């Protein structure tokens, strides 16, 4: 007799993550501490929760189902001999700058892809209802170019794996502060993949895209949805974007499964953005995602970590709360003292004592009024652009 599906499968290995070194923002403590918190809080021991270590690197022939073979060969070349990235042609592949190559770069990224594919395959084939890969979520890379702190686009790999496992229509929901540009463009002409991104406007933040007018290619009109929020918009803007755009568009699309990129680099302590969200928002977002999956596709959701560049503040608690929501194992009270000791040993100066503890951004009434008005205008613009394709209420 087959074993019942796991309510939540967590795929993780502390060796996962890119190792760009120096003071590069991609600090692997963020997902290591998240999984450690899941363990110390008893989430991993909850009924119906399974844990798998990450598989080995995805073979080149599997990567080539999503990425250009010439790109894979180039990444392998610069991974084997990083000094060669000084040559001008490395730039055409996106290698250099904030993607400084290092020995093992290909293997690290291919390992993250394999972890995301394993999670998606488990959900697609019914071995798990939901899956979480805290160390996954690179979403800027294209089929032939690395971009934005990631080499291979892991979210695209998860989408592909779900479809290989039988999901005909996949909705991709990206809540990272940066527009999920790579994933959008890779599926822009595919009517069976919906990409929805809520992010800080490209007028102010990398990668400079994700505007309301980007609604899908000629063969897939309405398959791309974007809410480009202004700086300083904060918690309420994300709540409104979910209510007015994300939830109704995904419901109308009717996916067989959802991939969610759950970056929390919109937190006010994050050094790379200006959105000013706070910890109390995150359980609301995760609940909305879980309820959306329950309502549209039998709860089938693959959640990936993503951005979060203050590794000690938002990411560990936010992603542990995400695991708790997907596992149906709510947490309350203080953060376990055992985890706080682990975080302190990892170099976190003042680990939070409570799950939603957050001093919040410094108040600025004028700034906040302007941001709220601009956020409402941005959401209304998205609703107007998407109402041609989906039944949305006026914002």
GUKOLLUM-80212 format. One record per residue (C-alpha): x, z, y; residue in one letter. Coordinates in nm, 2 decimals. Each point is the difference from the previous one (the first is absolute). Layout:
% residues N
+--------+--------+--------+---+
:     xx :     zz :     yy : r :
+--------+--------+--------+---+
:      X :      Z :      Y : a :
...
+--------+--------+--------+---+
% end
This chain:
% residues 395
+--------+--------+--------+---+
:     xx :     zz :     yy : r :
+--------+--------+--------+---+
:   0.00 :   0.00 :   0.00 : x :
:   0.14 :  -0.10 :   0.34 : x :
:   0.09 :   0.28 :   0.24 : x :
:  -0.23 :   0.02 :   0.30 : x :
:   0.14 :  -0.14 :   0.32 : x :
:   0.19 :   0.23 :   0.23 : x :
:  -0.18 :   0.10 :   0.31 : x :
:   0.33 :  -0.04 :   0.19 : x :
:   0.33 :  -0.14 :  -0.11 : x :
:   0.30 :   0.09 :   0.21 : x :
:   0.30 :  -0.23 :  -0.04 : x :
:   0.32 :   0.15 :   0.14 : x :
:   0.37 :   0.05 :  -0.04 : x :
:   0.22 :   0.18 :   0.25 : x :
:   0.25 :  -0.29 :  -0.03 : x :
:  -0.27 :  -0.23 :   0.16 : x :
:   0.06 :  -0.12 :   0.35 : x :
:   0.24 :  -0.21 :   0.21 : x :
:   0.34 :   0.14 :   0.08 : x :
:   0.09 :  -0.16 :   0.33 : x :
:   0.21 :   0.31 :   0.09 : x :
:   0.12 :   0.15 :   0.33 : x :
:  -0.29 :   0.09 :   0.23 : x :
:  -0.23 :  -0.27 :  -0.12 : x :
:  -0.36 :   0.12 :   0.02 : x :
:  -0.09 :  -0.06 :  -0.36 : x :
:   0.08 :   0.36 :  -0.11 : x :
:  -0.09 :   0.04 :  -0.38 : x :
:  -0.08 :   0.37 :   0.05 : x :
:  -0.35 :  -0.10 :   0.12 : x :
:  -0.13 :  -0.12 :  -0.34 : x :
:   0.22 :   0.24 :  -0.20 : x :
:  -0.15 :   0.30 :   0.18 : x :
:  -0.35 :  -0.14 :  -0.03 : x :
:   0.03 :  -0.01 :  -0.38 : x :
:   0.16 :   0.34 :   0.00 : x :
:  -0.29 :   0.14 :   0.19 : x :
:  -0.24 :  -0.17 :  -0.24 : x :
:   0.18 :   0.18 :  -0.28 : x :
:   0.03 :   0.34 :   0.17 : x :
:  -0.37 :   0.00 :   0.11 : x :
:  -0.12 :  -0.08 :  -0.35 : x :
:  -0.14 :  -0.34 :   0.08 : x :
:   0.21 :  -0.17 :  -0.28 : x :
:  -0.13 :   0.26 :  -0.25 : x :
:  -0.36 :  -0.06 :   0.09 : x :
:  -0.24 :  -0.14 :  -0.26 : x :
:   0.02 :  -0.37 :  -0.03 : x :
:   0.33 :  -0.05 :   0.19 : x :
:   0.28 :  -0.19 :  -0.17 : x :
:   0.36 :  -0.04 :   0.11 : x :
:   0.23 :  -0.29 :  -0.09 : x :
:   0.36 :  -0.04 :   0.10 : x :
:   0.08 :  -0.33 :   0.17 : x :
:   0.09 :  -0.29 :  -0.23 : x :
:   0.33 :  -0.19 :   0.03 : x :
:   0.04 :  -0.28 :   0.26 : x :
:  -0.25 :  -0.28 :  -0.02 : x :
:   0.16 :  -0.31 :  -0.17 : x :
:   0.07 :  -0.30 :   0.22 : x :
:  -0.25 :  -0.21 :  -0.18 : x :
:  -0.27 :   0.25 :   0.08 : x :
:   0.11 :   0.03 :   0.37 : x :
:  -0.01 :  -0.38 :   0.01 : x :
:  -0.38 :   0.01 :  -0.05 : x :
:  -0.02 :   0.14 :   0.35 : x :
:   0.32 :  -0.09 :   0.18 : x :
:   0.20 :  -0.32 :   0.04 : x :
:   0.28 :  -0.03 :  -0.27 : x :
:   0.25 :  -0.10 :   0.27 : x :
:  -0.08 :   0.32 :   0.19 : x :
:   0.05 :   0.21 :  -0.31 : x :
:   0.34 :  -0.17 :  -0.06 : x :
:   0.10 :   0.07 :   0.36 : x :
:  -0.10 :   0.37 :  -0.03 : x :
:   0.20 :   0.02 :  -0.32 : x :
:   0.30 :  -0.16 :   0.17 : x :
:   0.01 :   0.24 :   0.29 : x :
:  -0.08 :   0.30 :  -0.22 : x :
:   0.30 :  -0.09 :  -0.22 : x :
:   0.23 :  -0.07 :   0.29 : x :
:  -0.14 :   0.16 :   0.32 : x :
:   0.30 :  -0.13 :   0.21 : x :
:  -0.14 :  -0.35 :  -0.03 : x :
:  -0.30 :   0.10 :   0.22 : x :
:   0.23 :  -0.06 :   0.29 : x :
:  -0.06 :  -0.38 :  -0.05 : x :
:  -0.26 :  -0.15 :   0.23 : x :
:  -0.22 :  -0.13 :  -0.28 : x :
:  -0.08 :   0.36 :  -0.10 : x :
:  -0.23 :   0.02 :   0.30 : x :
:  -0.23 :  -0.27 :  -0.14 : x :
:  -0.08 :   0.24 :  -0.28 : x :
:  -0.05 :   0.30 :   0.24 : x :
:   0.32 :   0.17 :  -0.12 : x :
:   0.19 :   0.19 :   0.28 : x :
:  -0.09 :   0.22 :   0.29 : x :
:  -0.23 :   0.27 :  -0.12 : x :
:   0.03 :  -0.14 :  -0.35 : x :
:   0.37 :   0.05 :  -0.05 : x :
:   0.09 :  -0.10 :  -0.35 : x :
:   0.16 :   0.24 :  -0.25 : x :
:   0.10 :  -0.02 :  -0.36 : x :
:  -0.31 :   0.05 :  -0.22 : x :
:  -0.25 :  -0.11 :   0.27 : x :
:  -0.16 :  -0.26 :  -0.23 : x :
:  -0.04 :   0.25 :  -0.28 : x :
:  -0.15 :   0.27 :   0.23 : x :
:  -0.26 :  -0.23 :   0.14 : x :
:  -0.08 :  -0.15 :  -0.34 : x :
:  -0.04 :   0.35 :  -0.15 : x :
:  -0.26 :   0.08 :   0.27 : x :
:  -0.18 :  -0.33 :  -0.07 : x :
:  -0.01 :   0.10 :  -0.37 : x :
:  -0.15 :   0.34 :   0.08 : x :
:  -0.27 :  -0.16 :   0.21 : x :
:  -0.07 :  -0.26 :  -0.26 : x :
:  -0.02 :   0.27 :  -0.27 : x :
:  -0.25 :   0.20 :   0.20 : x :
:  -0.21 :  -0.31 :   0.08 : x :
:   0.00 :  -0.12 :  -0.37 : x :
:  -0.12 :   0.35 :  -0.11 : x :
:  -0.29 :  -0.02 :   0.24 : x :
:  -0.08 :  -0.36 :  -0.07 : x :
:   0.00 :   0.05 :  -0.38 : x :
:  -0.20 :   0.32 :   0.01 : x :
:   0.27 :   0.24 :  -0.10 : x :
:  -0.05 :   0.18 :   0.33 : x :
:  -0.28 :   0.01 :   0.25 : x :
:   0.24 :   0.06 :   0.29 : x :
:   0.38 :  -0.01 :   0.04 : x :
:   0.25 :   0.12 :   0.26 : x :
:   0.35 :  -0.12 :   0.07 : x :
:   0.13 :   0.22 :   0.29 : x :
:   0.33 :  -0.19 :   0.02 : x :
:  -0.18 :  -0.34 :   0.01 : x :
:  -0.15 :  -0.19 :   0.29 : x :
:   0.25 :  -0.24 :   0.16 : x :
:  -0.24 :  -0.25 :   0.17 : x :
:   0.19 :  -0.21 :   0.25 : x :
:   0.20 :  -0.23 :  -0.22 : x :
:  -0.10 :  -0.36 :  -0.07 : x :
:   0.03 :  -0.21 :  -0.31 : x :
:   0.33 :  -0.13 :   0.13 : x :
:   0.12 :   0.26 :   0.24 : x :
:   0.08 :   0.37 :   0.02 : x :
:  -0.14 :   0.18 :   0.30 : x :
:  -0.07 :   0.34 :   0.15 : x :
:   0.19 :   0.26 :  -0.22 : x :
:  -0.10 :  -0.18 :  -0.32 : x :
:   0.16 :  -0.27 :  -0.22 : x :
:  -0.28 :  -0.11 :  -0.24 : x :
:  -0.36 :   0.06 :   0.12 : x :
:  -0.13 :   0.26 :  -0.24 : x :
:  -0.36 :  -0.01 :   0.11 : x :
:  -0.01 :  -0.37 :  -0.09 : x :
:   0.14 :   0.08 :  -0.34 : x :
:  -0.28 :   0.26 :  -0.05 : x :
:  -0.27 :  -0.25 :   0.10 : x :
:   0.15 :  -0.26 :  -0.24 : x :
:   0.02 :   0.25 :  -0.29 : x :
:  -0.37 :   0.09 :   0.05 : x :
:  -0.10 :  -0.36 :  -0.01 : x :
:   0.21 :  -0.06 :  -0.31 : x :
:  -0.18 :   0.30 :  -0.16 : x :
:  -0.34 :  -0.16 :   0.06 : x :
:  -0.10 :   0.09 :   0.36 : x :
:  -0.14 :  -0.32 :   0.15 : x :
:  -0.05 :   0.13 :   0.35 : x :
:   0.24 :   0.26 :   0.16 : x :
:  -0.04 :   0.18 :   0.33 : x :
:   0.32 :   0.11 :   0.17 : x :
:  -0.05 :   0.28 :   0.26 : x :
:   0.31 :   0.08 :   0.21 : x :
:  -0.01 :   0.32 :   0.21 : x :
:   0.37 :   0.00 :   0.09 : x :
:   0.07 :   0.01 :   0.38 : x :
:   0.17 :  -0.34 :  -0.03 : x :
:  -0.20 :  -0.31 :  -0.08 : x :
:   0.01 :  -0.10 :  -0.36 : x :
:   0.12 :  -0.35 :   0.10 : x :
:   0.19 :  -0.11 :  -0.31 : x :
:  -0.30 :   0.08 :  -0.23 : x :
:  -0.24 :  -0.17 :   0.24 : x :
:   0.20 :  -0.32 :   0.03 : x :
:   0.07 :  -0.02 :  -0.38 : x :
:  -0.38 :   0.00 :  -0.07 : x :
:  -0.13 :  -0.15 :   0.32 : x :
:  -0.14 :  -0.31 :  -0.17 : x :
:  -0.13 :   0.18 :  -0.31 : x :
:  -0.38 :   0.07 :   0.02 : x :
:   0.03 :   0.25 :  -0.29 : x :
:   0.23 :   0.24 :   0.18 : x :
:  -0.13 :   0.18 :   0.30 : x :
:   0.27 :   0.16 :   0.22 : x :
:  -0.11 :   0.27 :   0.25 : x :
:   0.25 :   0.17 :   0.23 : x :
:  -0.04 :   0.28 :   0.26 : x :
:   0.31 :   0.04 :   0.20 : x :
:   0.16 :   0.05 :   0.35 : x :
:  -0.03 :  -0.33 :   0.19 : x :
:   0.27 :  -0.26 :  -0.04 : x :
:   0.01 :   0.00 :   0.38 : x :
:   0.19 :   0.32 :  -0.02 : x :
:   0.14 :   0.03 :  -0.35 : x :
:   0.18 :  -0.19 :  -0.28 : x :
:  -0.08 :  -0.25 :  -0.15 : x :
:  -0.19 :  -0.14 :   0.30 : x :
:  -0.30 :  -0.14 :  -0.20 : x :
:  -0.33 :   0.12 :  -0.13 : x :
:  -0.23 :  -0.10 :   0.28 : x :
:  -0.38 :  -0.03 :  -0.04 : x :
:   0.01 :  -0.38 :   0.00 : x :
:   0.20 :   0.00 :  -0.33 : x :
:  -0.30 :  -0.04 :  -0.23 : x :
:   0.13 :  -0.21 :  -0.29 : x :
:   0.11 :  -0.36 :  -0.06 : x :
:  -0.21 :  -0.31 :  -0.02 : x :
:  -0.07 :   0.05 :  -0.37 : x :
:  -0.07 :   0.37 :   0.04 : x :
:  -0.18 :   0.07 :   0.32 : x :
:  -0.08 :   0.37 :   0.05 : x :
:   0.25 :   0.11 :  -0.26 : x :
:   0.22 :   0.17 :   0.25 : x :
:  -0.12 :   0.29 :   0.22 : x :
:   0.21 :   0.18 :   0.26 : x :
:  -0.06 :   0.29 :   0.24 : x :
:   0.29 :   0.01 :   0.25 : x :
:  -0.03 :   0.35 :   0.17 : x :
:   0.17 :   0.09 :   0.32 : x :
:   0.28 :   0.26 :   0.02 : x :
:  -0.10 :   0.37 :   0.01 : x :
:  -0.34 :  -0.08 :  -0.15 : x :
:   0.01 :   0.29 :  -0.25 : x :
:  -0.23 :   0.12 :  -0.27 : x :
:  -0.34 :  -0.11 :   0.14 : x :
:   0.11 :  -0.36 :   0.02 : x :
:   0.10 :  -0.01 :  -0.36 : x :
:  -0.34 :   0.16 :  -0.09 : x :
:  -0.19 :  -0.27 :   0.20 : x :
:   0.21 :  -0.28 :  -0.15 : x :
:  -0.08 :   0.11 :  -0.35 : x :
:  -0.37 :   0.04 :   0.08 : x :
:  -0.05 :  -0.32 :   0.20 : x :
:   0.23 :  -0.24 :  -0.18 : x :
:   0.18 :   0.11 :  -0.31 : x :
:  -0.29 :   0.14 :  -0.20 : x :
:  -0.26 :  -0.26 :   0.08 : x :
:   0.23 :  -0.30 :  -0.05 : x :
:   0.13 :   0.12 :  -0.33 : x :
:  -0.35 :   0.09 :  -0.12 : x :
:  -0.12 :  -0.35 :   0.10 : x :
:   0.30 :  -0.16 :  -0.17 : x :
:  -0.08 :   0.18 :  -0.33 : x :
:   0.34 :   0.03 :  -0.16 : x :
:   0.08 :   0.07 :  -0.37 : x :
:   0.28 :   0.23 :   0.11 : x :
:   0.17 :   0.13 :   0.31 : x :
:   0.37 :   0.03 :   0.10 : x :
:   0.05 :   0.25 :   0.28 : x :
:   0.32 :   0.04 :   0.20 : x :
:  -0.02 :   0.35 :   0.13 : x :
:   0.28 :   0.03 :   0.25 : x :
:  -0.02 :   0.30 :   0.23 : x :
:   0.25 :  -0.12 :   0.26 : x :
:  -0.28 :   0.03 :   0.26 : x :
:   0.05 :   0.38 :   0.00 : x :
:   0.09 :   0.13 :   0.34 : x :
:   0.34 :   0.13 :  -0.12 : x :
:   0.11 :  -0.34 :  -0.14 : x :
:   0.29 :  -0.14 :   0.19 : x :
:  -0.10 :  -0.37 :  -0.04 : x :
:  -0.35 :  -0.01 :   0.15 : x :
:  -0.23 :   0.13 :   0.27 : x :
:  -0.33 :   0.06 :  -0.16 : x :
:  -0.03 :   0.38 :   0.00 : x :
:  -0.21 :   0.06 :  -0.31 : x :
:   0.01 :   0.35 :  -0.15 : x :
:  -0.01 :   0.15 :  -0.35 : x :
:  -0.38 :   0.08 :   0.00 : x :
:  -0.07 :  -0.38 :   0.01 : x :
:   0.17 :  -0.08 :  -0.33 : x :
:  -0.25 :   0.17 :  -0.25 : x :
:  -0.27 :  -0.19 :   0.18 : x :
:   0.17 :  -0.33 :  -0.04 : x :
:   0.07 :   0.06 :  -0.37 : x :
:  -0.36 :   0.11 :  -0.06 : x :
:  -0.12 :  -0.31 :   0.16 : x :
:   0.22 :  -0.22 :  -0.21 : x :
:  -0.10 :   0.18 :  -0.32 : x :
:  -0.37 :  -0.03 :   0.08 : x :
:   0.04 :  -0.36 :   0.09 : x :
:   0.17 :  -0.07 :  -0.34 : x :
:  -0.28 :   0.19 :  -0.17 : x :
:  -0.27 :  -0.20 :   0.18 : x :
:   0.15 :  -0.34 :  -0.04 : x :
:   0.21 :  -0.02 :  -0.32 : x :
:  -0.05 :   0.29 :  -0.23 : x :
:   0.27 :   0.21 :   0.17 : x :
:   0.28 :  -0.24 :  -0.09 : x :
:   0.26 :   0.05 :   0.27 : x :
:   0.38 :  -0.03 :   0.01 : x :
:   0.14 :   0.22 :   0.28 : x :
:   0.35 :  -0.05 :   0.13 : x :
:   0.20 :   0.21 :   0.24 : x :
:   0.15 :  -0.20 :   0.28 : x :
:   0.13 :   0.10 :   0.34 : x :
:   0.07 :   0.35 :   0.12 : x :
:   0.33 :   0.06 :   0.17 : x :
:   0.00 :   0.37 :   0.06 : x :
:   0.05 :   0.09 :  -0.36 : x :
:  -0.07 :   0.37 :   0.03 : x :
:  -0.32 :   0.00 :   0.20 : x :
:  -0.29 :  -0.23 :  -0.09 : x :
:   0.10 :  -0.21 :  -0.31 : x :
:   0.04 :   0.28 :  -0.27 : x :
:  -0.32 :   0.18 :   0.08 : x :
:  -0.20 :  -0.32 :   0.08 : x :
:   0.09 :  -0.17 :  -0.33 : x :
:  -0.05 :   0.31 :  -0.20 : x :
:  -0.35 :   0.03 :   0.16 : x :
:  -0.05 :  -0.37 :  -0.10 : x :
:   0.08 :   0.09 :  -0.36 : x :
:  -0.23 :   0.30 :   0.01 : x :
:  -0.29 :  -0.22 :   0.13 : x :
:   0.05 :  -0.27 :  -0.26 : x :
:   0.04 :   0.26 :  -0.28 : x :
:  -0.31 :   0.20 :   0.11 : x :
:   0.22 :   0.31 :   0.02 : x :
:  -0.05 :   0.14 :   0.35 : x :
:   0.26 :   0.23 :   0.15 : x :
:  -0.04 :   0.28 :   0.25 : x :
:   0.17 :   0.30 :   0.14 : x :
:   0.37 :   0.02 :   0.07 : x :
:   0.25 :  -0.26 :  -0.11 : x :
:   0.18 :   0.14 :  -0.31 : x :
:   0.30 :   0.21 :   0.09 : x :
:   0.19 :  -0.16 :  -0.28 : x :
:  -0.04 :  -0.34 :   0.17 : x :
:   0.10 :   0.14 :   0.34 : x :
:   0.32 :   0.12 :  -0.16 : x :
:   0.07 :  -0.34 :  -0.14 : x :
:  -0.07 :  -0.17 :   0.33 : x :
:   0.24 :   0.25 :   0.18 : x :
:   0.27 :  -0.07 :  -0.26 : x :
:  -0.05 :  -0.38 :   0.07 : x :
:   0.08 :   0.06 :   0.36 : x :
:  -0.35 :   0.04 :   0.16 : x :
:   0.04 :   0.27 :   0.27 : x :
:  -0.35 :   0.14 :   0.01 : x :
:  -0.22 :  -0.11 :  -0.30 : x :
:  -0.36 :   0.04 :   0.08 : x :
:  -0.18 :   0.30 :  -0.14 : x :
:  -0.35 :  -0.15 :  -0.01 : x :
:  -0.13 :  -0.34 :  -0.12 : x :
:  -0.14 :  -0.11 :   0.34 : x :
:   0.23 :   0.20 :   0.22 : x :
:   0.08 :  -0.22 :   0.31 : x :
:   0.09 :   0.10 :   0.35 : x :
:  -0.13 :  -0.34 :   0.12 : x :
:   0.13 :  -0.21 :   0.28 : x :
:   0.03 :   0.14 :   0.35 : x :
:  -0.34 :  -0.04 :   0.18 : x :
:  -0.03 :  -0.26 :   0.27 : x :
:  -0.36 :  -0.06 :   0.10 : x :
:   0.06 :  -0.31 :   0.21 : x :
:   0.20 :  -0.16 :  -0.28 : x :
:  -0.26 :   0.09 :  -0.26 : x :
:  -0.29 :  -0.14 :   0.20 : x :
:   0.18 :  -0.33 :   0.06 : x :
:   0.09 :  -0.02 :  -0.37 : x :
:  -0.35 :   0.08 :  -0.12 : x :
:  -0.15 :  -0.27 :   0.22 : x :
:   0.26 :  -0.26 :  -0.11 : x :
:  -0.06 :   0.09 :  -0.36 : x :
:  -0.37 :  -0.06 :   0.03 : x :
:   0.07 :  -0.33 :   0.16 : x :
:   0.24 :  -0.10 :  -0.28 : x :
:  -0.25 :   0.10 :  -0.27 : x :
:  -0.27 :  -0.20 :   0.18 : x :
:   0.23 :  -0.30 :   0.01 : x :
:   0.06 :   0.02 :  -0.37 : x :
:  -0.37 :   0.04 :  -0.08 : x :
:  -0.08 :  -0.31 :   0.22 : x :
:   0.27 :  -0.21 :  -0.18 : x :
:  -0.11 :   0.11 :  -0.35 : x :
:  -0.38 :  -0.01 :   0.05 : x :
:   0.01 :  -0.37 :  -0.05 : x :
:   0.09 :   0.07 :  -0.37 : x :
:  -0.13 :   0.35 :  -0.08 : x :
:  -0.31 :   0.20 :   0.09 : x :
:   0.14 :   0.24 :   0.25 : x :
:  -0.19 :   0.21 :   0.25 : x :
:   0.10 :  -0.04 :   0.37 : x :
:   0.28 :   0.25 :   0.09 : x :
+--------+--------+--------+---+
% end
